[in-house]
Amino acid sequence: MEKNNFSRGFIYLIFVVGIGFLNFVFAKDLGDYLDQPQTALEKQRDAANRGRVESQIVLGLAYYKGKGVPRDLNQAAMWFRKAAEQGNPDAQYVLGTMYLDGEGVSRDEATAASWFRKAADKGKVDSQLMIGKMYYSGRGVSKDRSQAFYWLQKAAYHGKSDAEYLVAVSYFKGEGVAKDRAQAIYWFRQASYHGDVDATKILRKLGAN
């Protein structure tokens, strides 16, 4: 029943970061940069060096994607770190993922967990899912099913199927929360609705589908 797969890679990175910046200014900066990377690069770099978070993230993306500059994961990590250290939760999440995967930095699960926790505290749902999984499995942090449940439930309320599944398992087994079959079935159904195949199989076994 238990599963704990971690997302890998940055295939969807530009979408994850973009969602966190729904203001017009950043959308225009990113659009201009991706359309004309060479001409926009120096403008973005100058703003990033002055501490502008949006420009730091644009540069991080540019170096990660190799758009207008040679692909350089070390530089990508550096610029994401600058934005993360200013408290931006999107950059904190990205940097956590880079530490988890060892991209542009030495692989370090404890540091990854630290950045995920910072972003989770600011309401970043993807980070709530990741730190919940890490507490659940004991990766980068001491295993703590109560903390795992706390964070996974937050992500589950936002429709994250992995979180919904693990919340269901927690209720079913009484791990980190009081055992509750009705709640377990509810969350298995939510996970199944959002495409989790394992949740669908469990519901059939329980005769609750």
C-alpha positions, 0 to 999 in steps of 0.5 A: 500500500505504501508508496513514496515516489519523489518527482525528478527533473525540471521538465515543468520548471518554467510552469512551476515558477511562472505560476508563482508570479502572476503579476504583469511585470514578471510575465512581461519580463519572462516573455521578453526574455524568452522571445529575445534572450540575447537583447534582454539578457544584460538588462535582466542581469543588471536588475538581478545584480541589484537584487530584483527577485524576478530577474534573478529567477529569469536568469536562473531559468535561462541558465537552466534551459540554456536560453541565450546563455550556455546551459550552466546548472551551477549558475542556475543554482546561484541565481535561484539561491539569491532569490531564495535567500530573499524569501521567494517561495518559488525559488526556495522550492526550485533550489530544494529540488536542485539539492534533492536531485544534485543539479548544479549543487552537491546532492544534499537531502537535508539542505533540500528539506530545509528549503522545502520547509521554508517554502512550505511555511509560506504556503507553497503547495509543491513544497508542502508535498515534498516536505511531507514526503520527506518526513514520511520516509525519513529522507533528509529529516528524521522520520516523523509521521505526525509532521508528515501528515500535517504537511501532506494534508495541506497539500491534499486539500489542494488536490495533490494526488500523491498527498491524498494517497498518503493521507489516506494511508495514514488514516488507514494505518493510524500513522500520525493521526488516529485510525479512521476508515471513513476518512481513509476511504474518502482520501483514497477516493480523492486520490483515485479521482485525481488519477492515482491508480494505486488508490483505485486498486485499494478502493476495489479491494476494500469494496469502496469504489 
